[in-house]
Amino acid sequence: MSETIVTETLPSHQTQRRVMTRPSADGLIRMVNVWRTYQMGEEQVHALQGVSFTITPGEYVTIIGPSGSGKSTMMNLIGCLDTPTQGQYWLKGKLVSDMDDDELAYIRNQDIGFVFQLFNLLPRASALHNVELPLIYAGVPTQERLERARHALEIVDLGDRMNHRPNELSGGQRQRVAIARALVNNPAILLADEPTGALDTKTGMEIMALFDRLNEQGNTIIIVTHEPAVAEHAQRVIHLRDGGIEREDHR
């Protein structure tokens, strides 16, 4: 392990900060003895208990478990929406579990593409503008932003729907817009939370086929789900139960 100084542009300012780095051989993601404990009145609830795993670039992984298994907590940690109570989370060789809020916001914008169950699109904005949003926050110039947003929509087969608003699109098309938005920054990870949960079976299968294709193109994909039919698309399935890893299946 070594300590280095890196200079990165954060959302609103430029700063020089000290971060711990590890060799890239440790994987794209490395969780080491991660716990997440919540204080509920006088009681402590251990949502995650000593979880460890590594995910390498290009992997297609699903995290599955029943309600209360810790999968939502795990998604929040992977997505840098939360930090461990103890243990370490390394992402691209950086110890993100020790980062402050500004640094985590930067990681979320640059390295993680989120896909949510309910799409989370701006209702009055076009598909193109919805996909542009992460680039606007990153300060990308207008022309480059438009080109990248158009390209992302073409990747998900919505090149002919760029100017449509969400209420003019089907549920499957709205989820494709959300996936394009997740892809537009070329993130290290595409992180999806129940991406077919709001869709009918046929449309859900089409969305999963899109994830399969994106993984074949080299994208690292992590899907959090409670549905076995969704989980079986991945090369690797991590089963959570009672805050720990019950087992892993490999295909």
N, C-alpha and C positions, 0 to 999 in steps of 0.2 A: 504494500500500500504506500502511496506517496501523496504529498501535499503540493498542490500547484496553485498559482494565481492565474485566473482567467479574467478577461475583460469582455463583457457582454452588454448589449443594449437592452435594457428593460423597457417595459411599456411606456414609461413617462420620463425616463432619465437614463444617463449612462453612468455605470458604476464599475469600480474594480473590486472584486470580492474574492475571498479565499474559499476554495472548495476542496473536498477530499476526492481523489480520483483513484480508480482501480484499473487494472488492465482490461481491455475490451474482451479478452478471452472469457471473462466471467459471464458474458451474455448481455443481451440488450436490457433485460430486467433481471434483477436479483433481489429476492426477498430473503432476509436472514433473521430467523427467530422473531418474527413480527407478531406483536400483541397489539390489540386495540381494546382498551377498557373504558367504559363509560360509568360515570357516577350517577346513580339513580337514587336520590335521597341518601339514605345511609348505606345503600347496597351498591356494590361494584358488579357490573355486568361485563363479562369478558366476551366481546363479539368475535375476536380472533385470539387464538391461543398458541403462540409459538410456531407460526406458519413459515415454512421455508420452501422456495422453489426458484428455478431459473428458467427464463424464456429467451430463446436465441432469435436473432434476426430472421424474418421470413417464416416463423412458425405460425400455425393456425391453432389456437387454443380456446377451448370453452371452459368456463367455470360454472359448475352446476351444483345445485343443492336445494333442499326444501326451505320453506320459510323459516327464518331464524338460524340458518346455517352459517351466516357470516358473508354470503356472497356480495350483498350490497355494500357492506363495509369494505370488502376486498376491492370492489370496483372503485370506490371512493379513494382508496389508498393508491391504487395503480394510476388513477387519473389525477393524482395530486390535488384532490378536493379535500383531503384530510391527511393527517400525519399519524404514524404509529405512536402508541404510548411507550413502547420500547421495541428494540430491534432496529434493523437497518433496511432501507429500500434504496437500491442503486438503480439508476436509469442512465443508460449510455455512459457508464463509468463514473457518474456523479452521484454523490450521496444526497439524494433529494429529501430524505427524511430529516435532514438537519437544516433545510432551507427556510428562509422567512417567506412571508406572504407574497411580496413582490417577485421574488425569485420563483416561487411556485406558479404564480400567474404567468410568468414568462414561459416556463416549461409547458404549462397547459396549452398556451397559444401556439408554441413552436413544435412541440414533440408529440402531442396527443390529439388525435382527431376523434371527437365524441359523436356517437350516434345514439339517440334516445328513443324510448318506446313511443313517445307522443310527439316526435319530430322536432318540437321547439322552434318552429319557423315564425318569422314576423308575418302576421296575416295580411298586412297592407303592402308588403314588399314583393317584388317579382322574385322568381326563382334565382335569377342572376344576382340580384342584390343580396338575397339571403346567403348565397354561396360566397359572395364578396366579404361578408362581415369579418371573418378572422383576419383577412388581409388589411381591412381598414384599421382594425385595432393594432396591427403590426406596423402600420405606417407605410405600406407598399404604395408606390405611385399609381395614379389612376389607370393609365394605359396597361401597365403590367398586370394590375389587379383584374381588369376586365378580361384580358387574354387568359389568365390563369383560371378565372371563374368559368369562362366559356369552355375551356378545355376540360375542367372537372365535370361539368354537366354533360359533355360529350362522352366522357368515360362511362357514365352511368346511363347512357342512351336517352338523354333528355335535351339533346341539342335543338330540337324543334319546340321546346316548351320554356325557353329561357325567360320570356316576358310574361309568363302566366303567374298569377298569384296563387297561393296555396288553395284557396277555395275554388279555383278553376282546375285543380289537379285531383286525381284519385289518391287514395291512401298510399298505394304503392309508389306512385310518382312523388308524393310528398316525402316518403322515406328515401327515395333516390336523391332528392334535393338535399336532404339531411346528410346522406352519405357523401355527396359531392362537396358539401360544405366541410365535412370532416377530412376530405382528401386534399383540399385546395392548398394547404400549407406543406404538402408532402411530409406528413408527420412520421415519426418513428413507429408509432403504434396507432392502429385503428381500434378504438375501444367502444364496444356496442353493448347497451343495456337493454335486454329483451327486445331486440330490433323487429321481431315479428308479432309482438304482443298485441298491437292494435290493428292487425291485418287479418283478413280471412286466410284460409289454408292455402289456396292457390297462389295468392299474392305473396304470402309468406315464403312459399317455396321459391318464387321468382327472386325475392330479395336474398334468400340464402344462396341461390345460384350466382347472384352478383357477388356476394362475399367470396364464394369459391373462386370465381374468376379473378377477383382482386388479389387473392392470395397467390394464385398461379402467376400473377404478374409481379410478385415479389413483396407485396404488402404484408406486414406483421399484423395479424388480427387476433383480438381477444374479445370473446363474446361471453357475457354473463347472462345466464338463463336458468329457468327451472324446467324447460321442455327438453326431454330426451331426443325428440326428432330434430331439434335445432343443434343440440350438442354433438350429435353423430356426424355432422358435417366436418368437424375439426379433426386434425391429425392426433390431437392430444386432448383428453378430457380430465380436468381436475375436479374431483368430487369433494365438496365440503360438507361437513356435518358437525354441529355443535362447536363451531369456531375453529375446527382443525381440518386437515386434509385426511379424508377417510381412505382414499385410494386414487391412483391415476390410471387411466386407460390410454393405450397408444394404438394407433391404426397404421 
